[in-house]
Amino acid sequence: MPLLPSSSSGASLVTHEIQDRLLNPKSITISKLMEARWIRDLNGPEDAPEQVKERILSHLQEYERIFMLRSYGNEERVRYDLREIPKDVLAAVANLEAKDFGKITKAGGTSAEVRLNGRKAFRLVLDGSVEKITISGLDTELCPLHAWWELGRPG
């Protein structure tokens, strides 16, 4: 799903997720939070926390707010949700330690479960095969719903 600057200042990040029947309303995926060529330079899980903290937190500072427009429905109706992805939730990656990351895969990546207040918030995936950062399984309860609407399908 593309990440689109919402204005020329780049102050907000807008993402969209459209998958109709396959979309889980309780979980959010950001398939490309950022590009990350540096993933291939990781020697092991012990290198990941410092790189993640430095690079992802720096990337998040580029935005004031992050929004996601989601769409799902059936043959008759479509629902749209506008959710905010709080930067402080994503910034919890700063708490990760080497023990949280799995071994480096053959593709050169690794992942870690990010926790907030003792429960899983999301999975951080360092995808070495395509050099990107993915957020998966982000709990929608952590992401305020600013608006929603439903429309009938045309035809």
LINMOLIN-V351906 format. One record per residue. N is the residue number from 1. RES is the residue in one small letter. PHI is phi in radians with two decimals (999 if undefined). NEAR is the number of other ideal C-beta (glycine too) atoms within 10 Angstrom. Layout:
n = <N | N>
res = <RES | RES>
phi = <PHI | PHI>
near = <NEAR | NEAR>
This chain:
n = <1 | 2 | 3 | 4 | 5 | 6 | 7 | 8 | 9 | 10 | 11 | 12 | 13 | 14 | 15 | 16 | 17 | 18 | 19 | 20 | 21 | 22 | 23 | 24 | 25 | 26 | 27 | 28 | 29 | 30 | 31 | 32 | 33 | 34 | 35 | 36 | 37 | 38 | 39 | 40 | 41 | 42 | 43 | 44 | 45 | 46 | 47 | 48 | 49 | 50 | 51 | 52 | 53 | 54 | 55 | 56 | 57 | 58 | 59 | 60 | 61 | 62 | 63 | 64 | 65 | 66 | 67 | 68 | 69 | 70 | 71 | 72 | 73 | 74 | 75 | 76 | 77 | 78 | 79 | 80 | 81 | 82 | 83 | 84 | 85 | 86 | 87 | 88 | 89 | 90 | 91 | 92 | 93 | 94 | 95 | 96 | 97 | 98 | 99 | 100 | 101 | 102 | 103 | 104 | 105 | 106 | 107 | 108 | 109 | 110 | 111 | 112 | 113 | 114 | 115 | 116 | 117 | 118 | 119 | 120 | 121 | 122 | 123 | 124 | 125 | 126 | 127 | 128 | 129 | 130 | 131 | 132 | 133 | 134 | 135 | 136 | 137 | 138 | 139 | 140 | 141 | 142 | 143 | 144 | 145 | 146 | 147 | 148 | 149 | 150 | 151 | 152 | 153 | 154 | 155>
res = <m | p | l | l | p | s | s | s | s | g | a | s | l | v | t | h | e | i | q | d | r | l | l | n | p | k | s | i | t | i | s | k | l | m | e | a | r | w | i | r | d | l | n | g | p | e | d | a | p | e | q | v | k | e | r | i | l | s | h | l | q | e | y | e | r | i | f | m | l | r | s | y | g | n | e | e | r | v | r | y | d | l | r | e | i | p | k | d | v | l | a | a | v | a | n | l | e | a | k | d | f | g | k | i | t | k | a | g | g | t | s | a | e | v | r | l | n | g | r | k | a | f | r | l | v | l | d | g | s | v | e | k | i | t | i | s | g | l | d | t | e | l | c | p | l | h | a | w | w | e | l | g | r | p | g>
phi = <999 | -1.25 | -1.84 | -2.11 | -1.11 | -1.47 | -2.65 | -1.17 | -1.33 | 1.25 | -1.28 | -2.26 | -2.07 | -2.04 | -2.11 | -2.39 | -2.36 | -2.21 | -2.54 | 0.72 | -1.15 | -1.60 | -1.33 | -1.56 | -1.14 | -1.71 | -2.49 | -2.06 | -2.10 | -1.94 | -1.22 | -2.55 | -1.12 | -2.90 | -1.33 | -2.69 | -1.06 | -1.12 | -1.00 | -1.15 | -1.57 | -1.20 | -1.51 | -3.09 | -1.03 | -1.16 | -1.47 | -1.15 | -1.00 | -1.14 | -1.14 | -1.06 | -1.05 | -1.12 | -1.41 | -1.27 | -1.10 | -1.09 | -1.09 | -1.13 | -1.16 | -1.28 | -2.20 | -1.42 | -2.53 | -2.22 | -2.17 | -2.33 | -1.78 | -2.01 | -2.35 | -2.74 | 3.04 | -2.35 | -1.16 | -1.78 | -2.35 | -2.23 | -1.90 | -2.07 | -2.09 | -1.91 | -2.01 | -1.70 | -1.73 | -1.07 | -1.05 | -1.17 | -1.18 | -1.13 | -1.19 | -1.10 | -1.06 | -1.14 | -1.54 | -1.23 | -2.10 | -0.95 | -1.15 | -1.36 | -1.62 | -1.36 | -1.10 | -1.20 | -1.39 | -1.06 | -1.37 | 1.58 | -2.02 | -2.79 | -2.63 | -2.63 | -1.47 | -1.75 | -2.03 | -2.30 | 0.90 | 1.39 | -2.29 | -1.15 | -1.72 | -3.01 | -1.91 | -1.67 | -2.03 | -1.68 | -1.57 | -1.26 | -1.20 | -2.16 | 0.94 | -2.51 | -1.83 | -2.06 | -1.90 | -2.25 | 1.14 | -1.19 | -1.17 | -1.12 | -1.13 | -1.55 | -2.12 | -0.99 | -1.57 | -1.52 | -2.80 | -2.64 | -2.72 | -2.18 | -2.33 | -1.33 | -1.30 | -1.13 | 1.61>
near = <15 | 8 | 16 | 12 | 13 | 15 | 9 | 6 | 8 | 11 | 12 | 15 | 22 | 17 | 22 | 15 | 17 | 12 | 12 | 11 | 8 | 6 | 18 | 11 | 10 | 10 | 12 | 23 | 19 | 21 | 17 | 16 | 22 | 16 | 12 | 23 | 9 | 14 | 26 | 14 | 10 | 20 | 8 | 11 | 20 | 12 | 17 | 26 | 19 | 11 | 15 | 25 | 15 | 12 | 16 | 22 | 14 | 10 | 16 | 18 | 10 | 11 | 19 | 13 | 13 | 22 | 20 | 22 | 16 | 22 | 15 | 18 | 16 | 10 | 8 | 7 | 11 | 17 | 15 | 16 | 20 | 16 | 22 | 16 | 23 | 14 | 15 | 9 | 19 | 25 | 15 | 17 | 24 | 14 | 12 | 21 | 11 | 13 | 9 | 19 | 23 | 13 | 7 | 19 | 13 | 7 | 12 | 15 | 24 | 23 | 18 | 22 | 14 | 23 | 14 | 14 | 7 | 5 | 9 | 12 | 20 | 26 | 15 | 24 | 20 | 27 | 19 | 20 | 12 | 13 | 16 | 18 | 23 | 20 | 23 | 14 | 16 | 23 | 15 | 17 | 10 | 20 | 19 | 12 | 12 | 10 | 10 | 11 | 9 | 9 | 11 | 9 | 10 | 5 | 3>
